[in-house]
Structures are given as structure tokens and as C-alpha cells.
């Protein structure tokens, strides 16, 4: 038991911290100027029981787990 505890302590002390990949931001066209949004408004739509289109389910990059980058535009 002492060996197990020692090994566990060594693993906890010397393991590298885990890093997450930053996700691509949504894009917002505001007054003709591109801005980045760090919210994902469509995810609440998809999680409310609406299925994601198949084109969002293919191979993906680790920087875009949701499978798409939304492009938004504010118009008067």
C-alpha cells in the first residue's frame, strides 16, 4: 500500500498540466467591421432538441468541437 501511495504521489506531482485547445470564435459583421464573438448562440438551439445538420458532424479540428463557425451580421 505504501508503494502505491508513493507512486500516486509522484504521478500527481510530476504530471504535466492538461491544456485545452482554444475554440474558434463566432464571427460578427458589425458596421462592416469583423468582430469575434465568444458566445455560441446556435448551441442552445441545437441542444433544445433540434438535430445538427449532418454537414456539422464530419471530421473536425480540435479547435472547433461544435463542427461549425457561425457568421453573424447586424443589419438595420
N, C-alpha and C positions, 0 to 999 in steps of 0.2 A: 504494500500500500504506500509505503514511503517513497519507493521508486516512481510509482505512478504519479504521486503528488509532485515530486520534483520535476518529472518530465512535463507535466501540465503547467507548472510554474514557468519553466524555461520556454515552452511554446508561447505562453501568454506574453512573456516579457520580450521575446525576440522576433515575433512575427511582424511582418511589415503591415502597416495600416492599410486597409482597403480603401480604394479611391473609386468614386463613381464617375462615369462619363457625363460631362455636361450635355444637356439635350439641346437640339436645335430650337431656336425660338420661333414663335409665330411672327409673321411679317405684317406690318400695318402701313398702308399708304395714307399719310396724313398731310394734307395740303401739298401733295406732290413730293413729299419728302419721306423716304423709307425709314420706318422706326421698327424696333424689335419689341415684341410683347412676350412677357414671361408667364402668361396665363394661357391655358388651352381650352377655350370655350366649347369646342366641339366634343371634348371628352365627356362633359356632363350629358350631352345629347346622346352619345353612344352608350353611356352607362345607364341611361334611363330605359333600356330595352330595345333601342334601335340598333340593328346589327351594323357593324362596319362593312363598307363595301369590300369585295374580295381584293381589289387592287391595293388595299392597305394592309393585306395580310401576307404579302410575299416576303422574300429575303429583305432583311433590313440592316441598317447600320446601328451600332450600339449607341450612337449619338441621337437616334430617333426611334425609340421603342414604340411610339404610337403609330409609326408607319406613314406619317404624312407631315407636311409643314403647311399650316394654314396661311393663306394670304388674304388680308382684310383691307377694305378701303372705306373711308368715311366720306360720304357724299352729302351735300345739302340738297 
